[in-house]
């Protein structure tokens, strides 16, 4: 009898693990956007590569939103990069700018992964001026 109880407990544990795995995969299957749209939206936050989703996924509102956010992030980065040529404070300015824009890209990619259309902090609201 005790061996039978041990087997039943093992079955229950494995059933629970199976249910966890199924729930995880079910959550992944309930995504609103295709994997291709995800990839293009992530690419939008990698510097000048924002142009790929902007022009290649014109029918996807999700890709267009993130491409515009990536374009604004890149344009702001270029403007600040020009400021890095200032004498004396240019090196500090360059490092600070790099860290801020890496953080912006990480926030944008996190928004893509969570399927959110949330503007980037400080600059993201300017893409919605239409």
Backbone as a chain_set.jsonl record, in Angstrom:
{"seq": "XXXXXXXXXXXXXXXXXXXXXXXXXXXXXXXXXXXXXXXXXXXXXXXXXXXXXXXXXXXXXXXXXXXXXXXXXXXXXXXXXXXXXXXXXXXXXXXXXXXXXXXXXXXXXXXXXXXXXXXXXXXXXXXXXX", "coords": {"N": [[0.804, -1.194, 0.0], [1.932, 1.272, 0.759], [3.8, 1.689, -1.228], [2.159, 2.053, -3.391], [0.933, 4.471, -2.68], [3.145, 6.142, -2.8], [3.664, 6.094, -5.545], [1.317, 7.291, -6.514], [1.615, 9.862, -5.421], [3.868, 10.676, -6.833], [2.822, 10.685, -9.407], [0.946, 12.731, -9.118], [2.633, 14.916, -8.659], [4.017, 15.014, -11.092], [1.871, 15.505, -12.776], [1.156, 18.061, -11.938], [3.412, 19.477, -12.732], [3.216, 19.134, -15.475], [0.854, 20.535, -15.958], [1.711, 23.125, -15.311], [3.583, 23.552, -17.341], [1.923, 23.362, -19.584], [0.266, 25.572, -19.097], [2.108, 27.628, -19.341], [2.83, 27.398, -22.071], [0.338, 27.802, -23.191], [-0.088, 30.446, -22.516], [1.864, 31.608, -24.1], [0.814, 31.023, -26.591], [-1.374, 32.655, -26.712], [-0.671, 35.121, -27.685], [-0.928, 38.389, -29.064], [0.285, 39.257, -31.368], [2.205, 38.226, -34.234], [5.209, 36.209, -34.372], [6.967, 37.206, -36.219], [6.193, 39.903, -36.374], [6.946, 40.694, -33.828], [9.748, 40.421, -33.983], [10.403, 42.356, -35.915], [9.486, 44.619, -34.553], [11.217, 44.673, -32.368], [13.65, 45.047, -33.661], [13.331, 47.661, -34.38], [14.303, 49.247, -32.34], [17.015, 49.263, -32.533], [19.11, 51.336, -33.287], [19.669, 52.745, -36.507], [18.2, 50.784, -37.735], [15.517, 51.005, -37.459], [14.228, 51.661, -39.749], [13.611, 49.376, -41.222], [11.235, 47.978, -40.066], [9.563, 50.168, -40.343], [9.174, 50.598, -43.071], [8.795, 48.038, -44.146], [6.739, 46.769, -42.802], [4.189, 48.069, -43.087], [1.49, 47.656, -42.777], [1.095, 46.764, -40.215], [0.076, 47.947, -37.253], [1.248, 47.699, -34.754], [4.004, 47.252, -35.312], [4.526, 49.624, -36.681], [4.08, 51.542, -34.684], [6.166, 50.969, -32.841], [8.336, 51.292, -34.539], [8.254, 54.031, -35.054], [8.74, 54.987, -32.475], [11.336, 53.98, -32.143], [12.607, 55.386, -34.192], [12.433, 58.023, -33.279], [13.956, 57.754, -30.936], [16.446, 57.165, -32.062], [16.914, 59.522, -33.591], [17.078, 61.443, -31.57], [19.28, 60.447, -30.267], [21.293, 60.88, -32.196], [21.336, 63.683, -32.243], [22.233, 64.214, -29.627], [24.658, 62.927, -29.823], [26.101, 64.595, -31.492], [26.508, 66.668, -29.722], [28.465, 65.552, -28.171], [30.904, 66.27, -29.076], [31.791, 68.467, -27.807], [34.334, 70.338, -26.203], [36.234, 69.199, -23.402], [33.925, 68.371, -21.653], [32.912, 66.508, -23.329], [33.559, 63.714, -23.335], [32.412, 62.712, -20.966], [29.793, 63.42, -21.49], [29.321, 61.815, -23.722], [29.451, 59.191, -22.644], [27.352, 59.269, -20.762], [25.209, 59.785, -22.461], [25.215, 57.458, -24.055], [24.557, 55.486, -22.125], [21.982, 56.338, -21.368], [20.561, 56.04, -23.764], [20.826, 53.331, -24.293], [19.353, 52.375, -22.175], [16.851, 53.395, -22.969], [16.393, 51.852, -25.275], [16.228, 49.312, -24.123], [13.948, 49.605, -22.529], [12.071, 50.048, -24.564], [12.216, 47.593, -25.982], [11.367, 45.901, -23.971], [8.724, 46.76, -23.793], [7.826, 45.808, -26.255], [8.068, 43.026, -25.91], [6.19, 42.628, -23.905], [3.976, 43.288, -25.296], [2.984, 45.931, -25.411], [1.938, 49.248, -26.147], [3.404, 51.629, -25.215], [4.569, 54.88, -24.695], [8.02, 55.891, -24.9], [9.95, 56.992, -22.067], [10.107, 60.492, -21.455], [10.693, 61.26, -24.247], [8.991, 59.842, -25.915], [6.347, 60.702, -26.219], [6.301, 62.505, -28.283], [6.043, 61.236, -30.731], [3.427, 60.905, -31.163], [2.264, 63.158, -32.135], [0.233, 64.016, -34.331]], "CA": [[0.0, 0.0, 0.0], [2.751, 2.473, 0.823], [4.408, 1.86, -2.542], [1.105, 2.595, -4.244], [0.77, 5.883, -2.325], [4.295, 6.862, -3.329], [3.469, 6.22, -6.989], [0.264, 8.287, -6.719], [2.186, 11.179, -5.149], [4.749, 11.0, -7.95], [1.954, 11.03, -10.529], [0.369, 14.042, -8.84], [3.685, 15.909, -8.869], [4.28, 15.156, -12.526], [0.692, 16.144, -13.361], [1.252, 19.483, -11.646], [4.452, 20.018, -13.606], [2.654, 19.16, -16.831], [-0.107, 21.64, -16.002], [2.481, 24.365, -15.344], [4.159, 23.677, -18.683], [0.819, 23.657, -20.495], [-0.165, 26.955, -18.855], [3.137, 28.492, -19.918], [2.702, 27.371, -23.523], [-0.941, 28.409, -23.54], [0.12, 31.883, -22.432], [2.619, 31.996, -25.281], [-0.042, 30.903, -27.763], [-2.374, 33.719, -26.679], [-0.055, 36.387, -28.071], [-1.73, 39.16, -30.009], [1.037, 39.536, -32.587], [3.015, 37.105, -34.701], [6.629, 36.257, -34.018], [7.586, 38.093, -37.206], [5.947, 41.283, -35.943], [7.788, 40.897, -32.656], [11.142, 40.603, -34.409], [10.506, 43.674, -36.55], [9.316, 45.659, -33.533], [12.457, 44.71, -31.578], [14.67, 45.638, -34.529], [13.092, 49.106, -34.438], [15.041, 49.939, -31.284], [18.453, 49.085, -32.749], [19.663, 52.419, -34.103], [19.046, 53.064, -37.791], [17.407, 49.662, -38.242], [14.093, 51.334, -37.339], [13.683, 51.819, -41.1], [13.074, 48.106, -41.72], [9.807, 47.817, -39.778], [8.809, 51.342, -40.781], [8.829, 50.458, -44.49], [8.457, 46.665, -44.532], [5.538, 46.336, -42.095], [3.31, 49.242, -43.077], [0.121, 47.274, -42.411], [1.06, 46.39, -38.81], [0.078, 49.104, -36.356], [2.199, 47.397, -33.686], [5.355, 47.513, -35.843], [4.631, 51.05, -36.996], [4.209, 52.289, -33.435], [7.515, 50.789, -32.293], [9.301, 51.871, -35.481], [8.269, 55.48, -34.811], [9.433, 55.189, -31.203], [12.75, 53.741, -32.419], [13.102, 56.491, -35.022], [12.603, 59.171, -32.392], [15.092, 57.454, -30.067], [17.663, 57.301, -32.869], [17.109, 60.937, -33.933], [17.542, 62.104, -30.351], [20.646, 59.967, -30.036], [22.176, 61.585, -33.13], [21.468, 65.07, -31.766], [23.107, 64.207, -28.457], [25.989, 62.498, -30.257], [26.759, 65.808, -31.986], [26.926, 67.39, -28.53], [29.613, 64.901, -27.536], [32.141, 66.862, -29.596], [32.154, 69.62, -26.983], [35.602, 70.124, -25.498], [36.3, 68.897, -21.972], [32.836, 67.541, -21.139], [32.452, 65.621, -24.392], [33.691, 62.299, -22.971], [31.381, 62.428, -19.967], [28.539, 63.553, -22.21], [29.197, 60.632, -24.579], [29.148, 58.024, -21.81], [26.006, 59.444, -20.215], [24.265, 59.64, -23.572], [25.179, 56.044, -24.408], [23.811, 54.759, -21.095], [20.576, 56.732, -21.433], [19.915, 55.483, -24.95], [20.728, 51.883, -24.105], [18.191, 52.197, -21.299], [15.665, 53.625, -23.798], [16.196, 50.678, -26.132], [15.794, 48.205, -23.265], [12.547, 49.877, -22.179], [11.274, 49.809, -25.771], [12.165, 46.147, -26.255], [10.502, 45.342, -22.935], [7.351, 47.047, -24.219], [7.504, 44.887, -27.354], [7.898, 41.688, -25.348], [4.927, 42.617, -23.167], [2.952, 43.677, -26.266], [2.404, 47.212, -24.995], [2.256, 50.432, -26.939], [3.621, 52.668, -24.213], [5.638, 55.765, -25.169], [9.277, 55.922, -24.156], [9.983, 58.122, -21.128], [10.567, 61.823, -21.863], [10.642, 61.604, -25.67], [8.023, 59.019, -26.642], [5.078, 61.394, -26.485], [6.413, 63.329, -29.494], [5.677, 60.479, -31.936], [1.978, 60.908, -31.267], [1.815, 64.473, -32.594], [-0.203, 63.923, -35.725]], "C": [[0.852, 1.266, 0.0], [3.442, 2.735, -0.515], [3.405, 2.473, -3.511], [0.884, 4.082, -3.948], [1.929, 6.705, -2.861], [4.144, 7.084, -4.832], [2.413, 7.28, -7.276], [0.775, 9.695, -6.455], [3.103, 11.613, -6.285], [3.932, 11.402, -9.163], [1.35, 12.422, -10.343], [1.393, 15.137, -9.086], [3.949, 16.11, -10.346], [3.09, 15.79, -13.238], [0.72, 17.658, -13.131], [2.299, 20.155, -12.527], [3.942, 20.142, -15.035], [1.672, 20.319, -16.968], [0.6, 22.984, -16.047], [3.047, 24.611, -16.741], [3.068, 24.026, -19.694], [0.337, 25.094, -20.338], [0.826, 27.942, -19.463], [2.999, 28.548, -21.437], [1.385, 27.996, -23.978], [-0.826, 29.927, -23.512], [0.872, 32.384, -23.66], [1.754, 31.943, -26.53], [-1.089, 32.013, -27.83], [-1.789, 35.079, -27.026], [-0.911, 37.071, -29.124], [-1.055, 39.321, -31.366], [1.904, 38.341, -32.95], [4.477, 37.289, -34.29], [7.377, 37.187, -34.975], [7.391, 39.561, -36.826], [6.797, 41.628, -34.721], [9.218, 41.213, -33.066], [11.316, 41.981, -35.043], [10.368, 44.796, -35.527], [10.562, 45.772, -32.657], [13.569, 45.367, -32.381], [14.535, 47.163, -34.563], [13.902, 49.888, -33.41], [16.549, 49.803, -31.427], [18.929, 50.12, -33.763], [18.924, 52.644, -35.398], [18.218, 51.917, -38.388], [15.908, 49.891, -38.086], [13.439, 51.416, -38.716], [13.077, 50.518, -41.635], [11.605, 47.914, -41.345], [8.962, 48.989, -40.267], [8.332, 51.176, -42.226], [8.375, 49.057, -44.889], [7.19, 46.139, -43.862], [4.553, 47.496, -41.959], [1.882, 48.903, -42.669], [-0.011, 46.919, -40.926], [1.156, 47.64, -37.929], [1.091, 48.93, -35.226], [3.618, 47.71, -34.138], [5.545, 48.995, -36.142], [4.816, 51.882, -35.729], [5.638, 52.19, -32.904], [8.587, 51.319, -33.244], [9.384, 53.387, -35.287], [8.958, 55.808, -33.493], [10.943, 55.008, -31.388], [13.372, 54.846, -33.25], [13.353, 57.726, -34.168], [13.787, 58.968, -31.445], [16.4, 57.645, -30.827], [17.943, 58.76, -33.214], [17.624, 61.72, -32.726], [18.971, 61.696, -30.034], [21.643, 60.682, -30.945], [22.4, 63.025, -32.677], [22.406, 65.128, -30.562], [24.519, 63.776, -28.811], [26.784, 63.699, -30.784], [27.271, 66.64, -30.807], [28.138, 66.78, -27.845], [30.942, 65.458, -28.041], [32.554, 68.116, -28.823], [33.472, 69.348, -26.262], [35.38, 69.915, -24.0], [35.176, 67.972, -21.502], [32.314, 66.532, -22.161], [32.498, 64.152, -24.02], [32.611, 61.904, -21.971], [30.01, 62.453, -20.629], [28.285, 62.317, -23.074], [28.795, 59.41, -23.765], [27.73, 58.107, -21.255], [24.95, 59.243, -21.295], [24.11, 58.178, -23.971], [24.334, 55.263, -23.407], [22.317, 55.075, -21.139], [19.888, 56.082, -22.632], [19.888, 53.964, -24.954], [19.525, 51.579, -23.215], [16.89, 52.405, -22.081], [15.358, 52.441, -24.698], [15.696, 49.491, -25.315], [14.331, 48.388, -22.871], [11.639, 49.603, -23.378], [11.13, 48.328, -26.092], [11.297, 45.449, -25.211], [9.03, 45.592, -23.271], [6.915, 46.122, -25.351], [7.206, 43.5, -26.787], [6.572, 41.572, -24.603], [3.745, 43.09, -24.007], [2.212, 44.951, -25.842], [2.817, 48.298, -25.975], [2.321, 51.617, -25.991], [4.756, 53.556, -24.709], [6.881, 55.68, -24.29], [9.27, 57.11, -23.2], [10.617, 59.369, -21.768], [10.363, 62.149, -23.34], [9.516, 60.916, -26.435], [6.737, 59.718, -27.005], [5.118, 62.203, -27.783], [6.121, 62.552, -30.783], [4.168, 60.525, -32.166], [1.422, 62.258, -31.693], [1.419, 64.411, -34.061], [-1.458, 64.706, -35.952]], "O": [[0.523, 2.23, -0.69], [3.643, 3.89, -0.889], [3.759, 3.307, -4.345], [0.67, 4.868, -4.871], [1.737, 7.829, -3.323], [4.469, 8.161, -5.332], [2.589, 8.09, -8.186], [0.418, 10.627, -7.176], [3.116, 12.785, -6.661], [4.289, 12.343, -9.872], [1.254, 13.196, -11.294], [1.064, 16.176, -9.659], [4.09, 17.242, -10.808], [3.273, 16.534, -14.201], [0.356, 18.436, -14.013], [2.093, 21.269, -13.01], [4.205, 21.132, -15.717], [1.665, 21.009, -17.987], [0.149, 23.895, -16.741], [2.998, 25.727, -17.257], [3.264, 24.882, -20.556], [0.034, 25.761, -21.327], [0.434, 28.963, -20.028], [3.046, 29.629, -22.024], [1.326, 28.64, -25.025], [-1.387, 30.617, -24.363], [0.563, 33.448, -24.197], [1.947, 32.746, -27.442], [-1.634, 32.28, -28.901], [-2.38, 36.101, -26.678], [-1.534, 36.419, -29.962], [-1.722, 39.497, -32.385], [2.288, 37.548, -32.09], [4.907, 38.379, -33.914], [8.315, 37.874, -34.572], [8.315, 40.366, -36.943], [7.305, 42.744, -34.609], [9.825, 42.156, -32.559], [12.274, 42.691, -34.737], [11.056, 45.812, -35.623], [10.921, 46.876, -32.246], [14.344, 46.156, -31.841], [15.525, 47.87, -34.755], [14.156, 51.078, -33.6], [17.289, 50.191, -30.523], [19.125, 49.815, -34.94], [17.696, 52.727, -35.41], [17.602, 52.083, -39.441], [15.108, 49.066, -38.53], [12.224, 51.256, -38.834], [12.129, 50.558, -42.419], [10.786, 47.703, -42.24], [7.781, 48.822, -40.572], [7.216, 51.57, -42.563], [7.645, 48.902, -45.868], [6.624, 45.147, -44.323], [4.141, 47.853, -40.855], [1.138, 49.791, -42.254], [-1.129, 46.787, -40.43], [2.195, 48.298, -37.878], [1.717, 49.897, -34.793], [4.362, 48.371, -33.413], [6.611, 49.552, -35.882], [5.617, 52.817, -35.706], [6.249, 53.201, -32.559], [9.645, 51.755, -32.791], [10.472, 53.96, -35.35], [9.681, 56.8, -33.402], [11.735, 55.786, -30.856], [14.53, 55.206, -33.043], [14.374, 58.397, -34.323], [14.537, 59.907, -31.183], [17.351, 58.219, -30.297], [19.091, 59.198, -33.139], [18.51, 62.564, -32.861], [19.774, 62.514, -29.585], [22.729, 61.049, -30.498], [23.523, 63.528, -32.722], [23.275, 65.998, -30.491], [25.478, 64.209, -28.172], [27.988, 63.806, -30.55], [28.341, 67.243, -30.887], [28.773, 67.435, -27.018], [31.995, 65.144, -27.485], [33.555, 68.75, -29.155], [33.694, 68.243, -25.767], [34.417, 70.427, -23.43], [35.457, 66.885, -20.997], [31.376, 65.787, -21.878], [31.575, 63.407, -24.35], [31.969, 60.865, -22.126], [29.167, 61.6, -20.355], [27.156, 61.831, -23.147], [27.891, 58.673, -24.159], [26.993, 57.121, -21.277], [23.922, 58.607, -21.062], [22.994, 57.712, -24.199], [23.486, 54.464, -23.804], [21.486, 54.184, -20.968], [18.752, 55.622, -22.52], [19.001, 53.37, -25.567], [18.773, 50.639, -23.474], [15.927, 51.667, -21.877], [14.197, 52.066, -24.865], [14.829, 48.746, -25.772], [13.561, 47.427, -22.879], [10.574, 49.003, -23.235], [10.042, 47.866, -26.436], [10.572, 44.508, -25.535], [8.187, 44.722, -23.053], [5.76, 45.7, -25.397], [6.207, 42.878, -27.146], [5.909, 40.536, -24.664], [2.642, 43.272, -23.49], [0.985, 45.029, -25.907], [3.904, 48.261, -26.552], [1.441, 52.477, -25.962], [5.803, 53.045, -25.106], [6.793, 55.428, -23.088], [8.647, 58.131, -23.492], [11.569, 59.259, -22.54], [9.892, 63.243, -23.651], [9.132, 61.38, -27.508], [6.097, 59.367, -27.996], [4.068, 62.549, -28.323], [5.967, 63.17, -31.836], [3.696, 60.213, -33.26], [0.213, 62.474, -31.615], [2.226, 64.732, -34.933], [-1.971, 64.74, -37.071]]}, "num_chains": 1, "name": "protein.A"}
